[in-house]
Amino acid sequence: MSSEELVGEVFHYYNDKGMAYLKLSGRLVAGQTLHFKDPDGDFFQTIDEMQVANQTMHVAYPGDYVGIHVGQTLHEHDPVFVQA
C-alpha cells in the first residue's frame, strides 16, 4: 500500500474546459500521480503537464497555483494528495 501526502486543494474548476486550478501546499512534479478526494468519488490521475502563470512547468512549489487538465468533475476545496 502506498502512502499519500496532502499537496493542495482545488482552488477552482472549469467544467467547460475540464481544467482544475490547484492551490499547492506541497511540491508537485510532473509525472506524479494525484489522488483527488471528491464527495462524488475519488479518482487518481497522473500529471502529464501543468501550468503556472500560463507557462508549462515540470515542478511547482507550495503557494503556487497550477492548472491541470482532469478527466472528472471536481469541486472547489476538494483535497488533493500525491502518492509517495
N, C-alpha and C positions, 0 to 999 in steps of 0.2 A: 504494500500500500504506500502510495507516495504522499508526502506531506505538502501542505499548501501554506502560502503566506499572503496575507492581505496586501494588495498592491494599489488599491484605489477604489473608486466608485464611479458609477455612470453619472456624469455631470449633465449630459443632455443626449437625447436620442432623436434622430431624424428618420422617421418611418419611411418617408418617400425616397430616401437615399440609402436606407439600410446602413446608416452611419451612426456610430456612437462616439461621443466625446467623453473621455475619461479624465478625471482629476486624480493624478497619481500621488500616492503616499509612500511609494517604494519604487525601486529601479525596475524598468521594463526593457527587455532586449528582444528585438525581432527574432522570431523562431521559437519563443517560449509559448507554452500552452496556457491559456487563461481559462478560469472556471468562473462563469457568470452565475450568480445565485439570484434568480428572479422568482417572484411569487408564482408565476405561471409554469415554472420548471427550470431546473438548472441545465446548462449546456456548456460544453467545452469547445474551444476554438484556438487553433494555433495562429499566432500573429505573423502574417507574411510581410506586411508593410504597415507602417504607422506614420502619421504626420504630426509635426509640432510646428505651429505657426506657418502652415501651408508648405513646409519643407519635409521631404521624406527623410526619416531618421532611422537609425538602427538601434539606438539606445535613447531612452528617456529617463528622467530623474524625478524624485519627489518634488512636487509643486508644479510640474509640467501638466499641461492639458494636451492630450493626444487624441487624434482622430483615427478611428479604425473602421473598416467595413466588417459588419457582423451578419451572420446567417439567420438570426432570430430576433424577434422584437424584445427590446429591453425597456426598463423604466428608470427614470431618474432616481438616484440614490441606491440602485442595486449594487451590492458589494461585488468586487472583482478580486479574484485570487489568482496567484501564479503557482503553478506546480513546481515544487522544488525538487 
